[in-house]
Amino acid sequence: MKTLFTLFRKNAYFFLPFFLWLVLGGITLISFSQREIFLGINGVHSEWADLLISILTYLGDGIMFSLLLLLMLLMQRFRLFFMGLVSFLVAVLIVQVAKHYFNAPRPVSYFGDEACVLVHTVKWVTVHGSNSFPSGHSAGAFCMFCFLSLISPEKRWGFGFAVLAFIAGYTRIYLAQHFFADVYVGSIVGTLSAVAVFAIFKFRNTTSAPELCPEAVLNANAPA
């Protein structure tokens, strides 16, 4: 518990926005219906945003995380590579099990005949119809950017990483790929996956480090 508290405190630039998101997102889910939230977000769009959002959505794509892991391999940061890989695989496993268990309809399927009138889609983006809950892109984005925040020596970058993760989640609703709840839960899955793996490695390093015997230190410093 102490390790986790220290972890959150040292990475407050990422986790404070994330905890705020959890609170506000939870209130939103309680206060409004799935339909209302989706239409409120998806209904605000423009031609220039269609192009920009369809590019930004790749922030949560597995290819981005794969490129990050490849970069770590090329830099010979093998421990970080393994931590990132395990974090990603844990998030993917949880998401895929949940997707196939719930088999929730995506917006275009949920709205049915109303979709062509109510749902905004981007013509060059393939819109899926099933396995909506939770959002894999959101889980991947939050896992990757949380991991980057944890390993970054410059902790203030954590705020920027959090913003990028939120943007990736937003794009999934804008592009009619997911509902708000899908993104919300996906963000939790991704963040917890990164935190859990990082904390386990941190805990192992702490417990495996040899403890110095006070008597041995005193004897070593004593004059011969």
C-alpha positions in Angstrom: 0.0 0.0 0.0 2.8 2.4 0.9 4.5 1.6 -2.5 1.3 2.5 -4.4 0.8 5.7 -2.4 4.4 6.7 -3.2 3.8 5.8 -6.9 0.7 8.0 -7.1 2.4 10.9 -5.3 5.4 10.9 -7.5 3.3 10.8 -10.6 0.6 13.2 -9.5 0.7 15.1 -12.8 -0.8 12.0 -14.5 -2.9 10.6 -11.7 -4.6 13.8 -10.4 -6.2 14.4 -13.9 -7.0 10.7 -14.0 -8.7 10.6 -10.6 -10.7 13.7 -11.6 -11.8 11.9 -14.7 -12.9 9.0 -12.7 -15.1 11.2 -10.5 -16.6 13.4 -13.2 -17.0 10.4 -15.6 -18.8 8.5 -12.8 -21.1 11.4 -12.1 -21.8 11.7 -15.8 -22.7 8.0 -16.1 -25.1 8.2 -13.2 -26.7 11.5 -14.3 -27.4 10.7 -18.0 -28.3 7.8 -20.1 -26.0 6.1 -22.5 -27.9 7.5 -25.4 -27.8 11.1 -24.1 -24.1 11.0 -23.4 -23.2 9.5 -26.8 -25.4 11.9 -28.8 -24.1 14.8 -26.9 -20.5 14.1 -27.8 -20.9 12.5 -31.2 -23.3 15.2 -32.3 -20.7 17.9 -32.2 -18.6 17.5 -35.3 -17.1 19.3 -38.4 -15.3 18.4 -41.6 -11.9 19.5 -40.3 -12.4 17.6 -37.1 -13.3 14.4 -39.0 -9.8 14.4 -40.5 -8.0 15.4 -37.3 -9.9 12.9 -35.1 -9.4 10.0 -37.5 -5.7 10.6 -37.2 -5.6 11.1 -33.4 -7.5 7.9 -32.8 -4.3 6.0 -33.6 -2.9 7.2 -30.3 -4.7 4.2 -28.8 -3.9 1.7 -31.5 -1.8 -1.3 -30.7 0.6 -0.2 -33.4 1.6 2.8 -31.4 2.4 0.7 -28.3 4.3 -1.8 -30.5 6.4 1.1 -31.9 7.2 2.2 -28.4 8.3 -1.3 -27.4 10.4 -1.6 -30.5 12.1 1.7 -29.7 12.9 0.3 -26.2 14.4 -2.8 -27.8 16.6 -0.7 -30.1 17.7 1.4 -27.2 18.5 -1.9 -25.3 16.2 -1.0 -22.5 15.2 -4.6 -22.1 13.7 -4.3 -18.6 11.4 -1.4 -19.7 10.5 -3.4 -22.8 9.4 -6.3 -20.8 7.4 -4.2 -18.3 5.7 -2.4 -21.2 5.0 -5.7 -23.0 3.5 -7.3 -19.9 1.3 -4.2 -19.2 0.0 -4.2 -22.8 -0.7 -8.0 -22.8 -2.6 -7.8 -19.4 -4.8 -4.9 -20.7 -5.4 -6.7 -24.0 -6.4 -10.0 -22.2 -8.8 -8.2 -19.9 -10.4 -6.2 -22.7 -10.8 -9.2 -25.0 -12.3 -11.4 -22.4 -14.8 -8.7 -21.4 -15.6 -7.9 -25.0 -16.6 -11.4 -25.8 -18.4 -12.0 -22.5 -20.6 -8.9 -22.7 -20.8 -8.8 -26.6 -22.4 -5.3 -26.3 -23.6 -3.6 -29.5 -21.7 -0.6 -30.8 -23.5 2.7 -31.4 -24.5 2.0 -35.1 -26.1 -1.3 -34.0 -27.6 0.1 -30.8 -29.4 2.9 -32.7 -30.5 0.6 -35.5 -32.6 2.4 -38.1 -32.0 5.7 -36.4 -28.3 5.4 -36.8 -28.2 7.0 -40.3 -30.0 10.1 -38.9 -28.6 10.4 -35.3 -25.1 8.9 -35.5 -22.2 10.9 -37.1 -19.7 8.7 -38.8 -16.6 9.5 -40.9 -16.9 8.0 -44.4 -13.3 6.7 -44.6 -13.4 5.0 -41.1 -14.8 1.5 -40.9 -17.4 1.5 -38.1 -17.8 -1.8 -36.2 -21.1 -3.1 -34.9 -20.3 -5.5 -32.0 -18.0 -6.1 -29.0 -18.3 -2.5 -27.8 -17.6 -2.9 -24.1 -14.9 -2.0 -23.0 -12.9 0.1 -25.5 -9.7 -1.5 -26.5 -8.3 1.7 -28.0 -8.9 3.5 -24.7 -7.4 0.8 -22.7 -4.3 0.7 -24.9 -3.9 4.5 -24.8 -4.3 4.8 -21.0 -2.0 1.8 -20.5 0.7 3.3 -22.8 0.6 6.8 -21.5 0.4 5.8 -17.9 3.4 3.6 -18.4 5.3 6.4 -20.1 4.4 8.7 -17.2 5.7 6.1 -14.7 9.0 5.6 -16.4 9.6 9.2 -17.4 12.3 11.1 -15.4 10.4 14.3 -16.1 7.2 13.8 -14.1 5.6 17.0 -15.4 5.2 15.3 -18.7 2.6 13.2 -17.0 0.0 15.9 -17.5 0.6 15.9 -21.3 0.5 12.1 -21.3 -2.9 12.2 -19.5 -4.3 14.7 -22.1 -3.2 12.5 -25.0 -4.9 9.5 -23.3 -8.1 11.5 -22.9 -8.0 12.6 -26.5 -7.6 9.0 -27.7 -10.7 8.0 -25.6 -12.7 11.0 -27.0 -12.0 10.0 -30.6 -13.6 6.6 -30.1 -17.0 8.3 -29.3 -16.6 11.0 -32.0 -16.0 8.2 -34.6 -19.0 6.3 -33.3 -16.9 3.3 -32.4 -17.8 3.3 -28.6 -20.1 4.6 -25.9 -18.9 6.8 -23.0 -19.0 3.8 -20.6 -16.8 1.8 -23.0 -14.2 4.5 -22.9 -14.5 5.0 -19.1 -14.0 1.4 -18.2 -11.3 1.0 -20.9 -9.4 3.8 -19.3 -9.5 2.1 -15.9 -8.4 -1.3 -17.3 -5.4 0.3 -19.2 -4.3 2.4 -16.2 -4.6 -0.3 -13.7 -2.7 -2.7 -16.0 0.2 -0.4 -16.2 0.2 0.5 -12.5 -0.1 -3.2 -11.4 2.8 -4.4 -13.5 5.0 -1.4 -12.6 4.2 -1.8 -8.9 5.1 -5.5 -9.0 8.4 -4.8 -10.6 9.0 -2.0 -8.1 8.1 -4.2 -5.2 10.4 -7.0 -6.4 13.3 -4.6 -6.6 12.6 -3.3 -3.1 12.3 -6.7 -1.5 15.2 -8.3 -3.4 17.7 -5.6 -2.6 20.1 -6.9 0.1 19.8 -5.2 3.5 23.0 -3.9 5.0 23.8 -5.1 8.5 24.5 -2.1 10.7 27.3 -4.0 12.5 28.9 -4.9 9.2 28.9 -1.2 8.2 30.5 -0.1 11.4 33.1 -2.8 11.2 33.9 -1.8 7.7 34.4 1.8 8.6 36.4 1.1 11.8 40.2 1.7 11.5 42.3 -1.4 11.1 
